[in-house]
Amino acid sequence: MKRRSFLIGAGGGLFALIGTGAIVYSQVPVIPKRPEPDVDSAAGWIAHRNGRFTLRLPRAEIGQNITTGLKQIACTELGAGWDMVDIAFHDTKMAGVKATVGSESVMLFAAPLAQACAALRDALEEGRQTGEVSVTPRPVSELRALKKGGYIGASPEIAQGRDIVTGKPLYAGDVARSGLLFGRVLRAPVSAELHSRPRSWNADAAETLSGFVAIVEDCGPAIGKAQGLGIVAERPGALDAIEAALAVDWEVAGTLENADIPSAIDIDTNLARGALPHVVQEGSAQDAAWDVDIRMDLPLAAHSPIEPRAAVAEWLGETLKVWAGTQDAFYVRDVLSDAFGIKDVTVQSMRVGGAFGGRVIATVELEATALARAVGAPVKVQWTRAQEFARGYHRPPVSQRVKARLAGGTITDWDHELVSSHIFFTSAAVPRWMQRATDTLIGDDGVARGLVVPYVFGNARAAYDVKRLPVHTAAWRGLGAGPNILAIECAVDEAARKADIDPLTFRLNHIRDPLLAGVLQRVGEIADWRRPTQPEEGVRKGRGVACGIYKGTSYAAVIADVRIEEDGETTVEKIWCAHDCGLVVNPDQVRAQCEGNLVWSIGMILADELPLDKGFVTAESFADAPIPINREVPDMSIELVESPRSPQGAGETVIVAGPGAIANAIRAATGVRLQRLPLRTEELAL
């Protein structure tokens, strides 16, 4: 067999060649930097030249329309018209900014941006047209952009909206460079926790195909333990044919840790071995019978962005530039610098067609960079949908048990235990040896998010454990808050039934936070909570409620109506939501975030699941891992409750309440408390 290949010499972050002909990359992970925004860095976000302003976004635009929100801040503080402020995506030549995660963009970046814009406005009013402007913080009360007025509280035309619908080049997949080639890195169809590498392939068959350019053996660091084989073509349409012609034979070695995922995380099995190690609420369980005792298991779930990830890499000597749809361009830059042993790396952030926590680490950026270096030309790599499922990380599965004891209509004792897999210390980036240390010393706060109940109980305990699994897991919208608070809200609902108290009233009786009580009361009003459901022959109907707090700052309450046919087919008919994130910069976009979370809530209960074979995700399309489609999305009524606070996060909040409301509505309609998700229609069939 003729093996035509390209090998890059070792240097810098690369180590010596080993006997297989591959390069060994560093096994010490790059640690992401997360600098907090301040007025000094904000001075570099806004500029004025020739009568126009340029806002260089300090955040990644991942579909949350932060472009529009921050432009509203800038225009209001500057006193500039909407068309006077141009938008530019940031690159890594500007001062570093933290990753776009955690629903923090308006909450943390609005005030520094407003301060910088106020300083620039003052300088222009003084007649200055050139030079740098220093920013001296002024009282927040003097800032125009942190109160209603101007563009604040309005919903202007979406920034870049016209560019999106007219096909302007905004995404990494749109980037065009002179001599651009197209690449793909093939990997074995097995878990990334197994050592795998290409053993042989049919180069002769591939080379005869139209559009073939190269086969690349050194195609960058492994994903987990999965080494790849790169292919490069003149056009993207040739990649499938080249991959098929190669007919790669893969060498696979090793054994899987926790190969049986449901058994590995089974909450009852783990509790039988002893107490879970990571305690987030310190209450002590009493040795007595429990009035409520429920179990809830959720499987792996994908992010399912509409746009599969993409990157373009171009080398000019020892200078590298990468265009990427990433949530953390600075981290990607550092990873590339470390992996390829170079210092002059620039990563240009591009608009992202959906991220949801799934675009934080470096993947396609490494692949594109390795292929471009091998062939001496710019290369674009865009994953297929099957690669997104197989090589991306996912929402970890979780197995939970929640118990409650009542006296006099109130919860006196509470115990919430769960076993899941990693989020912050993801196996996709953190090696096993390092994960053992974090598991022992600090746990994983991403897994624990939402475990602390927002209610006042007499004695509350919560604890968890994490297991490394064959499938890589990490951040997913809301981190652990969605699954964890779903279990909490289902248990609270069962406690209300046990006490024979209306579920909404029961929650209010246990709430001391006026903001949480406020959204719960308001959603009850707009949904006319006590209105009975209308009977319909052959159909069971139910109504459910849930509420919660996200990251201690944003509040949501949801009521859902469901209908269930005799065969168990379940439809969410109507959803009401009340949401409080303080001052609302853009009502339309906050409502859009609420709607998105509610669609995800429907998916959590009715659809989200990934098919597996020996620890490998086998889904190749949305037919294999469905998401809610238009006809499954009900009418939604969303009310924004604006408490007198500065802007807080809105991108993930409603995930704490939507799933619980739907699950509780199903319980009300059928008398069945779902213990395993997604719902199986046969479990509800008459």
N, C-alpha and C positions, 0 to 999 in steps of 0.2 A: 504494500500500500504506500502510495506517495503521500507524505504528510507535509503539506506546505504550511509553515507556521511562522509566527513572528514572536520573538522573545525580547523583552526590554531588559537592559543591563541593570544590575543592582546598584543602589546608591541612595544615600540619605536615609529615608524611611524604609527602604527595601533592604533585605538581607541577602545572603549568599544563595546561589542556585543549589537546589538539592537534586538527588539522583533522578527524580521524575521529570526533570526539565522545567519545573515550575518555580516561581519565585515565592519565597516565604514572606508574608507581610506581618507587621507587628501584631502581637496578640494582646497588647495593652491598649484598651480602648481610649479614644479621645474623650475628654470630659467636656460637655457643653458649658459655655459661659453664659450666664444669665444676668447681665448688668441691668440694674433698675434704671428707668428713664429719668432724666433730670433736665434742668433748663440749659445746662451747658451743651449737652448732646442735642437738645431740641433746636438750638441755634442753627444746626446744620440741616434741619429738615425744611426750612422755608427760606426762599431767596427772592430777590427782586432784580429785574434787569429789563431795561427798555420798556418800562411801563407795565410789565406783566410779572406775575408771581409764579413761582414753581414750588409745589409741595412735593418733596421727596418722601414718599411714605416710609415711616419707620416700622411698618407692619407688613406682613405678607397678606396679599389679597387672596383669600381662599374661598370666596363666594359669600362671605359674611357682609360684603359691601362696606368694609371699613374705609375704603377709598372715598365713598360718599360721606360717611360720618366725619372723618377727619377734615375733609374739604369744607364741610359745614362749619366746623370749629374755626378753621383758618379764615374763611370768608367773613364770618361774623366778627372775629377779633380784628381783622385787617380793615373791615369796612369796605370790602371789595365785592364786586359783582361776581356772580357764579362763573361767568365766562372769562374772568380775568385771572383765574388761578388754574394753572396747568398741573397735571399729575405726572410724576415719574416714579417708577419702582426703584427701590434702593438696591445698591450693590454693596459689596464688602469693602469698597474703598472709603465709605463713610464710617463714622464712629460706630462701634458695635452696638447692636440692640438685641434684646432677648428674643427668644423664639416666640412666634405667634401661637400661643397656647393659653388655655385656662380662661377664656372669655375676659381677657384683661385689656384689650386694645383701647377702648374708650375710657375704662376705669382708671388706667395708669398713664395713658398717653395724652388724654385731652388737656389736662392742666399744663404740663410742660409745653405742649404745642401752643396753647393759648398765650402763655407767658412769652414765648419766642415771637409770636405774631404781634403781640402788643409792643414789644421792644422794637421790632422792625417798623411798625406803624409810626411810633414816636420818632424814629430816626428819619423816616421819609417826611414827616410833618415839619421836621427841623431843617429840611432841605438837603439832607445827605443822600447821595445817589450811589456811592461806591464804598468799598471797605467792609470790614466785619463789624457786626453789631453785637455788643455784649448785652447779656440778659441779666437784669437785676430783678429778682422776684418781687412782685407786688402782691398786696392782699388779694385773695381770691375774689372778694366782694367787688374789686375794681375791674375784674375781667368780664368782658361782654359775653364771652362764649360759654360761660358756665352758669348761665341763667336764661330763661325764656326771652326770646326776641331775636331779631335778625333771622338767621337760618336755623336757630335752635328751636326745636319743637315743630319744625316744618318737614316736609317730605319733597325736596326738590328732585329734579330729574336725576336718575342714577348716574353717577360718574362712570364713564366708559360704557354706559348702556348701549348707546348707538354703535359704538365700535364693536361690541360683542355681536349684535344682531346683523351687522354688515360685514363680519368676518375679518376685522382688522387683526394684525398679528399681536396678540396679547399673551398667549400661552407659550410654554416651552416648545410644544409641538409645532408652533407656527414659525419658529425661528428659521431663517434661511441664511446660509453662508455660502460664499463662493466655493465650489467644489465639494459641497456637502454630500457625504455618504451616509448610509443607514445601517445600523448594527443591531445585533441581538446576542445575548449571552444565554446559551443553553445550559441547563443543569438537570441532574438526574431527578426523575419523578419519585423521590423519596423524601422523608423528613430531613430538614436541614440540620438535625441533631445527629445524623449519621455521616460518617466520612464518605464522601463520594467524589469521583473524578472521572473524566472521560478516559476510557481504555482504548478504544479504537473507533474509527469512523471511515466512511467511504469518501475520501477527498476527491477521487477521480470523478465520481458521479456528480458531486457538487460543482466542480470546476467547469463542467460542460454547460451549465445552465446560464441562460441569458441574465445579465446583471450581476453575476458573481464577481466579487473583488478579492476576498481573502478569508482564510480561516486563521483565527488568532488563539493561540494556546494560553498565553498570559493575558487574561482578560480581567485582571483586577483581583482584589481580595475575595475570599469565599464569602458566601452568605451563610452564616453559621459555619458548618463544616462542608458545605457543598461547593466544590470547585467547578468552574464552568469551562465551556468551550465557546469562543466568540466567532461570529460570522459577520461579514460586512458585505453590503451590496450597493449597487448604484441606485436602487430605488426600493422603497419599503415593500412593494408588492412581491419582490423576489425572495424575501426572507423566508416565507413559509415553505416555498419549493426547495430552497437550499437546505433548510432544516430537515425536511423529509428525506432528501437525497442523501444526506450525511449518515442517516440511520445509526446514530451514535450508540455504542455499547458502553454501558456505565459500570464502573467498578464501585461496589458499595461494601463498606465494612463497619463493624461496630454493632452495639445493641442499644436499644432505646431505653432511657430512663422514664419510668411511668408511662409505658406504652399503652396501657389501658387507662385512658384519661378519666372516664367516669369513676372507675374504681380508685384511682389515685387521689381524686379530690373528694370522694364520698364523705360527707360531713359526719355521718354516724360511725363509719369505720375509723375516721381520724379521732373522733371524740372518745371512742372506746380505748384508744391508746393512751389517753391522758389529756390534760388541759392544753388548749391551743396557746402558742407562745407569745403572741403579740396582742396585748390588752389595750384597748382604747377607751373603755369606760370601766371603772374599778369596782363597781358594785359586786357584792358577794352573793352567789346563788344560795337560796335557802333550801333545806332538805324537806320539801313538801310537794304535794301534787300541783301540777300546773293546770290552769283553766284553759289556756290556749297553747297549742304545740303544733307548729306547722313546719313543713320542709319545703324549700323551693330551690330547684336546680335550673340553671340556664346554661346553654351550650356556647361554644365558640360562635362569634358573629363577625362578619366582615364590615369594613368601612363602606365599601361599594361606592366609591366616587364615580361620577359619570365619566370623568377624564382619567384614563390610566396614566400613571406618572411618566414623565419624559424629561430628558436632558440633552443638551447639545454641548459638546466639548471641542475646543480648538486650541492647539498648541502653536506657539510662535517661539521656536527655540526652547528655552527653559521657562517660558512664560505660558501660563495656562489661563484660559477664560472658559467659564461654564455658565450656560443659561439653564436655569432649573426652576421647576415649580415646587418649591420647598417651603416649609414653615420655619426653617432656621438656616438662612444662607451662610451665616458666620460659622455655624457648626460644620456645615458641609465643606466650607473652605478649609477649616482646620483638619478635617478628616482627609481631604484630598492632599493637603500639604504633607501630612504625616505619612500617608500611604505611598506617595510618589516621590517623597524626599525633595520637595521644592518649596521655595518660599513665595515666589511671585504667582499667587493664585487669586483670581477675581471671580466671584460668583455673582451673577446678575439674577436677582429674583424676578420671577414672572408670575402672572396671574395663574391661579390654580383652580381647576374645575372640581372643587370639593376636596377636603383634606380630613377633617374630623379627627385630628390627632394622628393620622396615618402617614404624614409626610415630614417627620421630624428627623429621622436618621438618613444617612447617605446610602443609596442603592444604585439607581440608574446613573447617577452622577459619576460613581466609580467606574461603572461599566463603560460609559461613553468616553471617559477620560483614557482608560486603558486601550480601548479600540482605536481612538484617535491617535494616540501616541504610536501604536503599532503600524498604522497605515499611512501616517504622515499627512492626514487630511482631517478636516472637521467631521465629526460623526454625531448623528442623532440616534439615541436609543429611546424607544417608547415601548413600555411593557404591553403585552397583550392582556386581555381580560383574564385569561387563565393564569398568566404570571402574577397578576395582582392578587389573585386568590392564593396561589401556591407559594409565592415568595414574599408577600407582604406580611406584616404582623396583624393580629386580630384581637378583638375583645376576648379577654380570658373567660373560660367557663367558670362557673361558681356553683358550689353546693352549700346551702344555708339551712340552719335550723333556728327558729325564733320561738321563744316561749314567753308567756305572760301569766301573771297571777293577779286576780282582782279581789277587791274588798270594797263594799259600799259603792260600787259603780265606778271605781277608779283603779288604774293599774298600780299595784304596789310593788311588784317585782317584774323584772324584765331581763331576758338573757338572749343575746344574739351571737351566734357563732357561725363562721364561714371558712371555707377553704377554696382558694382560687390560685391563679398564677400571676406572674409579675406584670407590672405596668410601668412604674418609673424605672425599675432596674430590669428592663426588658432583656430577654434572652437573645433578641435580635442584635444587641450591641454589647451586652455585658457577658463576659465568659463565665463558665461555671465556677471557677475558683474564686472570682470576685463576688459572684452571687451568693456563694456559701457564707461569705463574710457579712454581706448586707442582710441576708436572711437571719443570721444569728444575732447581729448587733442592733439593727434598726427596723427590719421589716420593710414594708413598701406602703408608703402613705397613699399612693394612688389606689391601691386595693382597698384601703381603709376609708376612702372618701365616702362620706354619707353614713358611716356606721354610728356616729353619735346621734342619738335621737333628738329631734327638735321639741320633744314634749317633756313635761315635768312628771317623772315617775318617782315613786318612793325609793326604789333601789334598782339601778340599771347597770348591766354589765354587757360588754361587747368585746369580742376577741376574734382573731383570725390567724390563718397560716397560709403560706404560699408554697407551691410546688413547681419545679421546672418541668415543662411538658415538651413533648415532641413537636408541637406547633408553637411558633413564636407568638407571644402575646405582648401587648403594650397598650398605649393610650387609645381610647375609643371615646366618643362623645360623652363627656361627663365622668370619665374614668369609672371608678367603682360605684359612683353615686346612683346611677340608673338602676342596676340590679340590687344594690343594697337597700335603697329606700323603697323599691318595689316590695321587697320582703317585709320591711318595716310596716308599710302602709297596709299590706294584706293582713299582717298579724294584728294591727290596731283595729282593722275592720272586724276581724273575728272577735276581738275583745269587746267591741261595741255590741255585737250580736249576742255574745254571752251575757253581757250586762243588760240586754234588752233596752239599749239607748240608741237613739238616732245616730248614725255614724258621723254626721257633720257636728252635731251637738257634742258627741263624745270627744271628738278631737278638740273642739273649743274648750272643753272642760279641762284639758291637759296642756293647754298652750298659755304661756306667759308672755311671749313675744308679740307685741301689738301689731307689728308688720305682718307676721304670719297669720295672726287672727284676722287682720284686715283683708288679705286676699282670700282667705277661706270664707269669710262672711260675704264678701262681694261676689264670689263665684256662685255661692248659694242663691244670692238674689237674682243674678242675671240668668241662671238656669231654672229659676223657680223650683228649687230643690225638692220641696215637699209635694209638688204636683205629681199625682199618680201616673204611672205609665198606662197608655191605652191598650187594653187587651186586643189580641188578634188571634183568630182561630189557627191552631197549628204552629204558633210562633210563641217562643218565650222571650220576654223583654226584661231588661234590668237596667238599673242606674247605679253608678258607683262614683265615689269621691276619693280624692287623695290630695295631699299637700306636702310641701317641703321647702327647705332652704338650701341654696347652693353656695358653698364656700363661705357661708356666714354673712353674705351680703345681698343676695337676690332671692326673691320669694315667688312661689307659684302655687296655685291651687287649681285643680281640674275636676270637672264633672263629665262623665261620659255615659251615653245611652247606647246599649247594644241590643241586637235581636239575634236569636238563635233558632235556626230551623230544626225540624224533627231529626234530620240527619246529622246535626251538630254543626252545620255550616254557620259561621259567626260573622256578623257584620257590625261594625261600629257606625251607628246612625247619626250621632251628633256629639260634638265636643264643645264644652265651654271652658274658658281659661281666664284667670285673673293673674296678672304678672306685675311685680313691683321691682324695678331696677333703679329707683331714684329718678333723677332728671333724665328725661328721654330726649336724646338729640334728634332722632329720626323715627317717628312713630311707625311708618310703613316698614322700615327695616327691622325694628324690634318685633313687630307682629310677624314678619317673615321668619325670624328666628324662632318665635313661639310655634308657628305652623310647622317648621322643619322638625322641631323637637317632638311635636305631636305625631307627625308621620313616623318618626323613629319609634315612638311609643307603640304605635300600631304594629310596626315591624317586630318589636321585642316580644309582643304577646302572640302574634299570629304567624310570623314568618321566619324570623332570624335563626339561621342554623347553617352550619357548614358541613358538607359530607366529608368523611375521612376514610382513608385506607392505610392502616399501619402508621398513623401519625402524619400522613400527607394529605393535604387538602386537595380533593379531586375535582372540585367545581371548576368548570371551564367557562360558564356564562351565567347570566342572571336566571336562566331556566333551572340551573342547578342550585343556586343560592338566591331565591327570589327576594325582592324588596316590594313594599306596597306600591301598587300602580294606581292610576288616577281614579278608577271606579271604586277603589277600596278606601279612598280618602273622603271622609264625610264633611258636611258643612261644619265650619268652626266659627265660634263667636269668641273673640279675644278682647279683653278689656285691660288697658294699661293703667295701673294704679300708681300714680306718681307721688311717692312720699318725698318730703322736703330734704332730699339728700343729693350729694353729687352723683354723677352717672356711675352705675355699677355694671357688672357683666350681664349679658342677655343671651349669649350664644348657646348655653347648655342648661340653663335653669329649669326649663319645663320638663326635662327628662326625669326630674325628681318626682313629678306628680302624674304625668300622663300615663305611664304603664300601670301604676297602681289603680288609677281611676277605671281603666278598662278591665283589669283583672277583677276588681271589686264589683263592677257591673255584671260580669259573667257569673260571679258568685251569687249576686242578687237574683239573676235570672234563672239559674239552674240549681242552686244549692251545692254546686261543686267548687271546691277550692283547688285551683290549679296548683300542682306541685312540681310539674315539669313543663318547661317551655321549650319551643313554641307549642301552642295549643294543638292537640290532636283531635280532629273533629269526632272521631269515634268515641272519645271519652265523654262527649256531651250528647251523643245520639240517644234518642229515646228507644 
